[in-house]
Amino acid sequence: MKVLITDDEIQIRKGLRLKVDWEEEGFQLVEEASNGQEALEILQTQDIDIVITDMRMPIMDGVELAKRCHQEFPHVKVIVLSGYSDFDYVRNSLQQGVKDYLLKPVAPDELVESLRKIRKEIEEEKRKQVEIAQMSQLVHSHLQELQEQFILHLAKEERLQLPIVMERLKQLQLEELANENVKVQFLTVEIRESHDPARLEELKIPFQLLCKEIAQQQNATYVFTDPSYPNMVQFLQLVDSNSSTTNHFVLQLQQTVNKLLKLETVIGIGTIVNGLSEYRSGYISSLLAWSQSQLGSKSQIIDQTAASEEVFDFSPDFERRITNSIENVDFAAFKENLQIVLEGTEGRSVMSFSFAANQVLFMLGSLAKKYDVETKDIQNTIWNCQQNIWKLYSQHKVKEDLIQLATLIIEKVRLARFSNKKLIDSIRHYLDQHYASEISLTTLSALFHINSAHLSETFKQQVGQNFSDYLVNLRMKHAKQLLKDKQLKIIDVSNLVGFSNSGYFSTVFKKHVGQTPVEFRNSIGE
């Protein structure tokens, strides 16, 4: 801890230096000042923890210095030294920020005792500050993680009903994304390092953290990661008509990563899309932009907006037909629909083909995740297919990969559909990911193509409790974890686990846990 001695007599300052083994006690004498004004000037340029000051000095005395420290540097602890005649006056000045006062001439043991007491107080304050910062970061990180997961879900996964999506966006404090008319743009950012691949792995997490820090400094900018692309970070930005804003951000991002991490970046700028229904198109376009980069570790920026005039015709109705062919275990229907999607109209461009192939790949990946059948074979096939799409010239191989992937998934879905245990396991896996959304038996029966009455009966047979009780228990389990973060308000916890009404949440929580959320949180503290 750093100490500043302030006294107008140089002999007194020398004496104070000799009274204490400063290094042994854990202190460092960094500066001296002959009056309060000099001391304030030093405080403005250096990080000082403790000021030892005489009472009577020219220009600015010790009590005035203590007042100014209390106002301008509240973290600084002040010890005032005074003669007998000023003792009561100095003692009264404690309310002005003085932590201790010692009678001159100061005995070494008294000074050491005072310093130790203040050091303990400073250490305790710093410990509490670290705890608060860690808790705040934990709460923020938890919310940020949920936000990232949901944005990834919007960009890749099968759509939930729009009212459910809107409600979840509000719960996650993402209201600005809930506007169907808002324009957004995805950016794909990859780090590259040619000389030392191990260094790339070491810097992957720092790169992700740096991107999050940069995003926090921007308006309406969100970061998420996609497990399918380990060396990449994705950005989602709300945009206006001024494209120069995006270009400036991209250049700044590239320069910052290079300066701080000494890594090259390849950035794919996706087309600007309108509303939630086009998020997947926007995300895919950023990946396709990135895929046109040159090999090698040199920084590049590829802007896909120039190709935005081309219409990628992939209607929700057609998306549903492909999904149904997989979930209905109809391989012939899948091949027929795939042929239509990939060939499209005569004269389709390579870019349009790649875009459509990526759409199908995302859908198949979503179905594999939905039915919890992401085996190693399926993951490898997804990766190989993605690489072939990036090459932009292996259309025949892409079709083969998609058919192979569909074959693997259809077989897994067939087993799930004809095995009650596997079907319920898939549904439980889905609930574990979407417990905070507005999910009902009707929703699940439509998603998994099963009669709701049969689903209700089968669920209870396999799980041992009915669907609604299982969902509530799942939400209560997550609520108890969130309540440990005391920076989260009860209404925040309520929203994050899927209750729009905090009063109803408290009622349900007490019924299942035996305590109100507040009582449960207090019991943890005890």
C-alpha positions as CSV (number, residue, x, y, z in Angstrom):
1,M,0.0,0.0,0.0
2,K,1.3,3.4,-0.9
3,V,1.8,6.2,1.7
4,L,2.3,9.9,1.3
5,I,3.8,11.9,4.2
6,T,2.8,15.6,4.4
7,D,4.6,18.0,6.8
8,D,6.2,21.4,6.3
9,E,9.2,20.4,8.4
10,I,11.7,18.2,6.6
11,Q,13.1,16.8,9.9
12,I,9.6,15.6,10.9
13,R,9.3,13.9,7.5
14,K,12.7,12.2,8.0
15,G,11.7,11.2,11.5
16,L,8.5,9.5,10.3
17,R,10.4,7.6,7.7
18,L,12.6,6.1,10.5
19,K,9.9,5.3,12.9
20,V,8.5,2.3,10.9
21,D,9.9,-0.6,9.0
22,W,7.6,0.3,6.1
23,E,8.5,-2.6,3.8
24,E,8.2,-5.1,6.6
25,E,4.7,-3.8,7.4
26,G,3.6,-4.0,3.8
27,F,3.8,-0.3,2.9
28,Q,5.7,1.8,0.4
29,L,6.6,5.5,1.0
30,V,6.2,7.0,-2.4
31,E,6.1,10.7,-2.0
32,E,6.5,13.6,0.5
33,A,4.7,17.0,0.5
34,S,5.4,20.2,2.5
35,N,1.7,21.3,2.6
36,G,-1.8,20.2,1.7
37,Q,-1.8,21.8,-1.7
38,E,1.3,19.9,-2.8
39,A,-0.3,16.7,-1.4
40,L,-3.5,17.2,-3.5
41,E,-1.4,17.7,-6.6
42,I,0.4,14.4,-5.9
43,L,-2.9,12.6,-5.3
44,Q,-4.1,13.7,-8.7
45,T,-1.2,11.9,-10.4
46,Q,-0.5,8.9,-8.2
47,D,-2.6,6.1,-6.7
48,I,-2.1,6.8,-2.9
49,D,-3.8,4.6,-0.2
50,I,-2.8,6.5,3.0
51,V,-1.9,10.2,3.7
52,I,-0.1,11.0,7.0
53,T,-0.4,14.8,7.5
54,D,0.6,17.4,10.1
55,M,-2.1,19.5,11.5
56,R,-0.5,23.0,11.1
57,M,1.0,23.8,7.7
58,P,1.2,26.8,5.4
59,I,-1.1,27.3,2.4
60,M,-3.3,24.4,3.3
61,D,-3.5,22.7,6.8
62,G,-4.1,19.0,7.6
63,V,-7.9,19.3,8.3
64,E,-8.6,21.1,5.0
65,L,-6.5,18.5,3.2
66,A,-8.6,15.8,4.9
67,K,-11.8,17.5,3.8
68,R,-10.6,17.7,0.2
69,C,-9.5,14.1,0.2
70,H,-12.9,13.1,1.5
71,Q,-14.5,15.0,-1.3
72,E,-12.2,14.2,-4.2
73,F,-10.4,11.0,-3.2
74,P,-12.8,9.1,-0.9
75,H,-10.8,5.9,-1.0
76,V,-7.7,7.6,0.6
77,K,-7.3,7.2,4.4
78,V,-6.0,10.2,6.3
79,I,-4.0,10.2,9.6
80,V,-3.6,13.6,11.2
81,L,-0.7,14.4,13.5
82,S,-1.3,17.2,16.0
83,G,0.1,18.9,19.1
84,Y,-1.7,18.7,22.5
85,S,-3.4,22.1,22.1
86,D,-5.1,21.1,18.8
87,F,-6.1,17.6,19.9
88,D,-9.8,18.2,20.5
89,Y,-10.1,20.2,17.3
90,V,-8.6,17.4,15.3
91,R,-10.7,14.8,17.0
92,N,-13.8,16.7,15.9
93,S,-12.6,16.7,12.4
94,L,-13.0,12.9,12.1
95,Q,-16.4,13.5,10.6
96,Q,-14.6,15.2,7.7
97,G,-12.9,12.0,6.6
98,V,-9.9,11.6,9.1
99,K,-9.5,8.0,9.9
100,D,-7.1,8.5,12.9
101,Y,-5.3,11.2,14.8
102,L,-2.1,10.8,16.8
103,L,-0.5,13.1,19.4
104,K,2.9,14.5,18.6
105,P,5.6,13.4,19.2
106,V,4.3,10.2,17.6
107,A,5.4,7.0,19.3
108,P,6.5,4.3,16.8
109,D,4.2,1.6,18.2
110,E,1.2,4.0,18.0
111,L,1.9,4.8,14.4
112,V,2.4,1.1,13.5
113,E,-0.8,0.2,15.3
114,S,-2.7,2.9,13.4
115,L,-1.3,1.8,10.1
116,R,-2.1,-1.8,10.7
117,K,-5.7,-0.9,11.6
118,I,-6.1,1.1,8.4
119,R,-4.4,-1.5,6.3
120,K,-6.9,-4.1,7.6
121,E,-9.8,-1.8,6.8
122,I,-8.5,-1.1,3.2
123,E,-8.0,-4.8,2.6
124,E,-11.5,-5.5,3.8
125,E,-12.9,-2.8,1.5
126,K,-11.0,-4.1,-1.5
127,R,-12.2,-7.6,-0.7
128,K,-15.8,-6.4,-0.7
129,Q,-15.2,-4.4,-3.9
130,V,-13.8,-7.6,-5.6
131,E,-16.8,-9.6,-4.4
132,I,-19.3,-7.0,-5.6
133,A,-17.5,-6.8,-9.0
134,Q,-17.4,-10.6,-9.3
135,M,-21.1,-10.9,-8.4
136,S,-22.0,-8.1,-10.8
137,Q,-19.9,-9.8,-13.5
138,L,-21.5,-13.2,-12.7
139,V,-25.0,-11.8,-13.0
140,H,-24.2,-9.9,-16.1
141,S,-22.4,-12.9,-17.6
142,H,-25.4,-15.2,-16.8
143,L,-27.8,-12.8,-18.5
144,Q,-25.3,-12.3,-21.4
145,E,-25.0,-16.1,-21.8
146,L,-28.7,-16.5,-22.0
147,Q,-28.9,-13.6,-24.5
148,E,-26.2,-15.2,-26.7
149,Q,-27.9,-18.6,-26.6
150,F,-31.2,-17.2,-27.7
151,I,-29.7,-15.0,-30.5
152,L,-27.9,-18.2,-31.8
153,H,-31.3,-20.0,-31.6
154,L,-32.9,-17.2,-33.7
155,A,-30.1,-17.4,-36.2
156,K,-30.0,-21.1,-36.7
157,E,-32.7,-23.2,-35.0
158,E,-36.3,-24.0,-35.8
159,R,-38.6,-21.2,-35.2
160,L,-40.9,-21.0,-32.1
161,Q,-44.2,-19.1,-32.4
162,L,-43.7,-15.4,-32.9
163,P,-45.5,-14.3,-29.7
164,I,-43.3,-16.7,-27.7
165,V,-40.2,-15.3,-29.3
166,M,-41.3,-11.7,-28.5
167,E,-42.0,-12.5,-24.9
168,R,-38.6,-14.2,-24.4
169,L,-36.8,-11.3,-26.0
170,K,-38.4,-9.0,-23.4
171,Q,-37.5,-11.3,-20.6
172,L,-33.9,-11.3,-21.7
173,Q,-33.8,-7.5,-22.1
174,L,-33.6,-7.7,-25.9
175,E,-36.6,-5.6,-26.6
176,E,-35.0,-3.7,-29.4
177,L,-34.8,-7.0,-31.4
178,A,-38.5,-7.6,-30.9
179,N,-39.4,-5.0,-33.6
180,E,-40.2,-6.9,-36.7
181,N,-39.3,-3.9,-38.8
182,V,-35.8,-3.4,-37.4
183,K,-33.0,-4.0,-39.8
184,V,-30.0,-6.1,-38.6
185,Q,-26.7,-7.2,-40.0
186,F,-24.5,-10.2,-39.0
187,L,-20.7,-10.1,-39.0
188,T,-18.6,-13.3,-38.9
189,V,-15.1,-12.7,-37.5
190,E,-12.4,-15.4,-37.6
191,I,-8.9,-15.2,-36.1
192,R,-6.0,-16.7,-38.0
193,E,-2.4,-17.5,-37.0
194,S,-0.1,-19.3,-39.5
195,H,3.1,-19.7,-37.5
196,D,1.8,-21.2,-34.2
197,P,-1.6,-23.0,-34.2
198,A,-1.2,-23.6,-30.4
199,R,-1.2,-19.9,-29.9
200,L,-4.5,-19.6,-31.8
201,E,-6.1,-22.0,-29.3
202,E,-4.6,-20.2,-26.3
203,L,-6.0,-16.8,-27.5
204,K,-9.5,-18.1,-28.5
205,I,-11.0,-17.2,-25.1
206,P,-9.2,-13.8,-24.8
207,F,-10.5,-13.1,-28.4
208,Q,-14.1,-13.8,-27.4
209,L,-13.8,-11.6,-24.3
210,L,-12.3,-8.8,-26.3
211,C,-15.1,-9.0,-28.8
212,K,-17.7,-8.8,-26.0
213,E,-15.9,-5.7,-24.5
214,I,-15.9,-4.0,-27.9
215,A,-19.6,-4.8,-28.4
216,Q,-20.5,-3.3,-25.1
217,Q,-18.9,0.0,-26.2
218,Q,-21.2,0.1,-29.3
219,N,-24.9,0.8,-29.5
220,A,-27.3,-2.0,-30.4
221,T,-24.5,-4.6,-30.9
222,Y,-24.6,-8.2,-29.7
223,V,-22.0,-10.9,-29.7
224,F,-22.5,-14.7,-29.8
225,T,-20.5,-17.8,-30.6
226,D,-21.5,-20.8,-32.6
227,P,-20.0,-24.1,-31.4
228,S,-19.8,-25.2,-35.1
229,Y,-17.1,-22.6,-35.8
230,P,-14.6,-22.6,-32.9
231,N,-12.3,-19.8,-34.0
232,M,-15.1,-17.4,-34.9
233,V,-17.2,-14.8,-33.1
234,Q,-20.5,-13.6,-34.5
235,F,-21.8,-10.0,-34.2
236,L,-25.4,-8.9,-34.6
237,Q,-25.9,-5.2,-35.2
238,L,-28.9,-3.1,-35.6
239,V,-28.3,-0.9,-38.6
240,D,-29.6,2.3,-40.2
241,S,-29.2,3.5,-43.8
242,N,-25.6,4.7,-43.1
243,S,-23.3,1.8,-44.1
244,S,-20.2,3.7,-43.2
245,T,-21.0,3.1,-39.5
246,T,-20.6,-0.7,-40.1
247,N,-17.4,-0.2,-42.1
248,H,-15.9,2.0,-39.4
249,F,-16.8,-0.6,-36.7
250,V,-15.3,-3.5,-38.8
251,L,-12.0,-1.6,-39.3
252,Q,-11.8,-0.6,-35.6
253,L,-12.5,-4.3,-34.6
254,Q,-9.8,-5.6,-36.9
255,Q,-7.2,-3.0,-35.7
256,T,-8.0,-3.7,-32.0
257,V,-7.6,-7.4,-32.3
258,N,-4.3,-7.0,-34.2
259,K,-3.0,-4.5,-31.7
260,L,-3.9,-6.3,-28.5
261,L,-3.7,-10.0,-29.5
262,K,-1.3,-9.8,-32.5
263,L,-3.8,-11.9,-34.6
264,E,-5.1,-11.4,-38.1
265,T,-8.9,-11.4,-38.6
266,V,-11.1,-12.3,-41.6
267,I,-14.4,-10.6,-41.4
268,G,-17.5,-11.5,-43.4
269,I,-20.1,-8.8,-43.6
270,G,-23.6,-10.2,-44.2
271,T,-26.5,-8.7,-46.1
272,I,-28.9,-6.4,-44.2
273,V,-32.1,-8.2,-43.4
274,N,-35.4,-7.0,-42.0
275,G,-37.0,-8.6,-38.9
276,L,-36.7,-11.9,-37.0
277,S,-37.9,-14.0,-39.8
278,E,-34.8,-13.1,-41.9
279,Y,-32.2,-13.7,-39.2
280,R,-31.2,-17.0,-40.6
281,S,-30.7,-15.5,-44.0
282,G,-28.6,-12.7,-42.6
283,Y,-26.4,-15.1,-40.6
284,I,-25.8,-17.4,-43.5
285,S,-24.9,-14.5,-45.8
286,S,-22.2,-13.5,-43.3
287,L,-20.8,-17.0,-43.3
288,L,-20.8,-17.1,-47.1
289,A,-19.0,-13.8,-47.2
290,W,-16.4,-15.2,-44.9
291,S,-16.1,-18.3,-47.1
292,Q,-14.9,-16.2,-50.0
293,S,-11.8,-15.1,-48.1
294,Q,-8.4,-16.2,-49.3
295,L,-6.4,-18.8,-47.5
296,G,-3.5,-17.7,-45.3
297,S,-3.1,-15.5,-42.2
298,K,-3.7,-12.0,-43.5
299,S,-6.5,-9.7,-42.4
300,Q,-9.4,-9.5,-44.9
301,I,-12.9,-7.9,-45.1
302,I,-15.5,-9.4,-47.4
303,D,-18.7,-7.5,-47.8
304,Q,-21.7,-9.5,-48.9
305,T,-24.0,-6.5,-49.2
306,A,-23.0,-6.1,-52.8
307,A,-24.8,-9.3,-53.6
308,S,-28.0,-8.3,-51.8
309,E,-29.9,-7.7,-55.0
310,E,-30.2,-11.5,-55.5
311,V,-33.4,-13.0,-54.0
312,F,-33.0,-16.2,-52.1
313,D,-36.3,-17.9,-52.4
314,F,-36.7,-20.1,-49.4
315,S,-40.2,-19.7,-48.0
316,P,-41.4,-20.8,-44.5
317,D,-43.8,-23.1,-46.2
318,F,-41.0,-24.9,-48.1
319,E,-39.0,-25.0,-44.9
320,R,-41.8,-26.7,-43.2
321,R,-42.1,-29.3,-46.0
322,I,-38.4,-30.3,-45.6
323,T,-38.7,-30.4,-41.8
324,N,-41.9,-32.6,-42.0
325,S,-40.2,-35.0,-44.4
326,I,-37.5,-35.7,-41.8
327,E,-39.8,-35.9,-38.8
328,N,-42.3,-38.1,-40.8
329,V,-39.4,-40.4,-41.7
330,D,-40.1,-39.8,-45.4
331,F,-36.8,-40.0,-47.2
332,A,-38.2,-39.9,-50.7
333,A,-40.1,-36.6,-49.8
334,F,-36.8,-35.1,-48.5
335,K,-34.9,-35.9,-51.6
336,E,-37.6,-34.5,-53.8
337,N,-37.8,-31.2,-51.8
338,L,-34.0,-31.0,-51.6
339,Q,-33.8,-31.3,-55.4
340,I,-36.2,-28.4,-55.8
341,V,-34.4,-26.2,-53.2
342,L,-30.9,-26.7,-54.6
343,E,-31.7,-26.5,-58.3
344,G,-34.3,-23.8,-58.1
345,T,-34.9,-21.9,-61.3
346,E,-32.6,-22.2,-64.2
347,G,-29.5,-20.2,-64.1
348,R,-29.2,-20.1,-60.3
349,S,-25.9,-18.7,-59.2
350,V,-23.2,-20.5,-57.2
351,M,-23.9,-18.0,-54.3
352,S,-27.6,-18.7,-54.4
353,F,-27.0,-22.5,-54.4
354,S,-24.6,-22.1,-51.4
355,F,-27.1,-20.0,-49.6
356,A,-29.9,-22.6,-50.0
357,A,-27.6,-25.5,-49.0
358,N,-26.7,-23.6,-45.9
359,Q,-30.4,-23.2,-45.1
360,V,-31.0,-26.9,-45.4
361,L,-27.8,-27.7,-43.3
362,F,-29.0,-25.4,-40.5
363,M,-32.4,-27.1,-40.5
364,L,-30.9,-30.5,-40.3
365,G,-28.5,-29.4,-37.5
366,S,-31.5,-28.0,-35.7
367,L,-33.4,-31.3,-36.0
368,A,-30.5,-33.3,-34.7
369,K,-30.3,-31.0,-31.7
370,K,-34.0,-31.1,-31.2
371,Y,-34.1,-34.9,-31.1
372,D,-30.8,-35.0,-29.1
373,V,-29.1,-37.2,-31.8
374,E,-25.9,-35.2,-32.3
375,T,-23.7,-38.3,-32.7
376,K,-20.1,-38.1,-33.7
377,D,-21.0,-39.3,-37.2
378,I,-23.7,-36.6,-37.6
379,Q,-21.3,-33.9,-36.3
380,N,-18.6,-34.9,-38.7
381,T,-21.0,-35.0,-41.6
382,I,-22.3,-31.5,-40.7
383,W,-18.7,-30.2,-40.6
384,N,-17.7,-31.8,-43.9
385,C,-20.8,-30.5,-45.6
386,Q,-20.2,-27.0,-44.3
387,Q,-16.6,-27.1,-45.6
388,N,-17.9,-28.2,-49.1
389,I,-20.4,-25.3,-49.1
390,W,-17.6,-22.9,-48.3
391,K,-15.7,-24.0,-51.3
392,L,-18.5,-22.7,-53.5
393,Y,-17.7,-25.1,-56.4
394,S,-18.5,-28.6,-55.1
395,Q,-22.3,-28.6,-55.6
396,H,-22.5,-32.3,-56.3
397,K,-20.6,-33.2,-53.1
398,V,-22.8,-30.8,-51.1
399,K,-26.0,-32.6,-52.3
400,E,-24.4,-36.0,-51.4
401,D,-23.4,-34.7,-47.9
402,L,-26.9,-33.3,-47.2
403,I,-28.5,-36.6,-48.3
404,Q,-26.1,-38.6,-46.1
405,L,-26.8,-36.3,-43.2
406,A,-30.6,-36.6,-43.7
407,T,-30.3,-40.4,-43.8
408,L,-28.5,-40.5,-40.5
409,I,-31.0,-38.1,-38.8
410,I,-34.0,-39.9,-40.3
411,E,-32.8,-43.2,-38.9
412,K,-32.4,-41.6,-35.4
413,V,-35.8,-39.9,-35.6
414,R,-37.3,-43.3,-36.7
415,L,-35.9,-44.9,-33.5
416,A,-37.2,-42.0,-31.4
417,R,-40.6,-42.0,-33.0
418,F,-41.1,-45.8,-32.4
419,S,-39.5,-45.8,-29.0
420,N,-41.4,-44.0,-26.3
421,K,-38.3,-43.7,-24.1
422,K,-36.2,-42.1,-26.9
423,L,-39.1,-39.8,-27.8
424,I,-39.5,-38.6,-24.2
425,D,-35.7,-38.2,-23.8
426,S,-35.7,-35.9,-26.9
427,I,-38.6,-33.9,-25.4
428,R,-36.9,-33.6,-22.1
429,H,-33.7,-32.4,-23.8
430,Y,-35.8,-29.8,-25.7
431,L,-37.4,-28.7,-22.4
432,D,-33.9,-28.3,-20.8
433,Q,-33.0,-25.8,-23.5
434,H,-36.4,-24.0,-23.7
435,Y,-37.8,-24.2,-20.2
436,A,-38.1,-20.4,-20.0
437,S,-40.3,-20.2,-23.1
438,E,-44.0,-20.4,-23.1
439,I,-44.3,-24.2,-23.8
440,S,-47.5,-26.3,-23.5
441,L,-48.4,-29.8,-24.4
442,T,-50.0,-28.5,-27.6
443,T,-46.8,-26.8,-28.6
444,L,-44.8,-29.9,-28.0
445,S,-47.2,-32.2,-29.8
446,A,-47.0,-29.9,-32.8
447,L,-43.2,-29.7,-32.7
448,F,-42.7,-33.5,-32.3
449,H,-45.7,-34.6,-34.5
450,I,-47.5,-36.6,-31.8
451,N,-51.0,-36.5,-30.5
452,S,-51.2,-34.3,-27.3
453,A,-53.3,-36.8,-25.3
454,H,-50.8,-39.7,-26.2
455,L,-47.9,-37.4,-25.4
456,S,-49.3,-36.6,-22.0
457,E,-49.9,-40.2,-21.1
458,T,-46.5,-41.3,-22.5
459,F,-44.7,-38.5,-20.7
460,K,-46.1,-39.5,-17.3
461,Q,-45.3,-43.2,-17.9
462,Q,-41.7,-42.5,-18.8
463,V,-40.9,-39.6,-16.4
464,G,-43.1,-40.5,-13.4
465,Q,-44.9,-37.1,-13.3
466,N,-47.1,-35.2,-15.7
467,F,-45.7,-32.6,-18.1
468,S,-46.8,-29.5,-16.2
469,D,-45.3,-30.6,-12.9
470,Y,-42.0,-31.5,-14.7
471,L,-41.8,-28.1,-16.3
472,V,-42.5,-26.3,-13.1
473,N,-39.9,-28.3,-11.2
474,L,-37.4,-27.6,-13.9
475,R,-38.1,-23.9,-13.7
476,M,-37.8,-24.0,-9.9
477,K,-34.5,-25.8,-10.1
478,H,-33.1,-23.0,-12.3
479,A,-34.8,-20.3,-10.2
480,K,-33.0,-21.6,-7.0
481,Q,-29.6,-21.3,-8.9
482,L,-30.4,-17.7,-10.0
483,L,-31.5,-16.6,-6.6
484,K,-28.0,-17.2,-5.3
485,D,-27.0,-14.2,-7.4
486,K,-28.1,-11.5,-5.0
487,Q,-27.7,-8.7,-7.6
488,L,-30.6,-10.2,-9.5
489,K,-34.0,-8.8,-8.5
490,I,-36.8,-11.3,-7.9
491,I,-38.6,-10.0,-11.0
492,D,-35.5,-10.7,-13.0
493,V,-35.4,-14.3,-11.8
494,S,-39.1,-14.6,-12.5
495,N,-38.6,-13.5,-16.1
496,L,-35.5,-15.5,-16.7
497,V,-37.3,-18.8,-15.8
498,G,-40.4,-18.1,-17.8
499,F,-42.8,-16.3,-15.5
500,S,-44.1,-12.9,-16.7
501,N,-45.7,-12.2,-13.3
502,S,-43.4,-12.1,-10.3
503,G,-46.3,-12.4,-7.9
504,Y,-47.4,-15.7,-9.4
505,F,-43.8,-16.8,-9.6
506,S,-43.4,-16.2,-5.8
507,T,-46.6,-18.2,-5.1
508,V,-45.5,-21.1,-7.2
509,F,-42.0,-21.0,-5.7
510,K,-43.3,-21.1,-2.1
511,K,-45.6,-24.0,-3.0
512,H,-42.8,-26.1,-4.4
513,V,-39.9,-25.0,-2.1
514,G,-41.7,-24.2,1.1
515,Q,-40.2,-20.6,1.2
516,T,-40.8,-17.4,-0.7
517,P,-38.0,-16.4,-3.1
518,V,-36.9,-13.8,-0.5
519,E,-36.9,-16.3,2.3
520,F,-34.9,-18.8,0.3
521,R,-32.3,-16.2,-0.7
522,N,-31.9,-15.1,3.0
523,S,-31.6,-18.7,4.1
524,I,-28.6,-19.1,1.7
525,G,-26.9,-16.1,3.3
526,E,-27.4,-17.5,6.7
